[in-house]
Amino acid sequence: MKLISIPLVDWSNGIIMIAVFAFVVIAMIAVLVSLMNSGKRR
C-alpha cells in the first residue's frame, strides 16, 4: 500500500500568490508615500 503524499506547498501557485501579494504591498506603500508628500506641500 503506497501512501499518497500531498505537498504542503504548491510552488506553481504559491509563487504567483506571493508575487501578487508583494505587488499589492508595494502599491500600498507607494500610495502612502505619495499621500505623505502631497500633504507636506500645504
N, C-alpha and C positions, 0 to 999 in steps of 0.2 A: 504494500500500500504506500503510494507516494503522496506526501502532503503537498497541497497546492500553496506555494509561497506567494503572498500578496506583498508587493513592495510598499514600504511605509511612505516613500517619497516618489511621486511620479515626476521625473525631471522634465519630460517633454511639456507637461502642463505647468509645472512649478516655475520654470524659468520665465515663462510668459507672464504668469501672475506676479512674480517678483518684479519684472520689468514694468508692468502696468502700475504696480504699487509705487515703485520708485519714481515713475513719471508723474504720478499724482502728487507725491510728496514734494518733488522739485517744483511743480507748478504752483502748489500752495505757498511754498517759500518765496517764489518769485512774486506772487500777488501780494504777499505780506510786505516784502521789501519795497515794492512799488507804492503800496499804500503809505508806508512809513516815509518814503521820500516825498510823496505828494503832500503829506501832512506838514513836513518841515518848511515848505516853501511859503506858508502863510505868514 
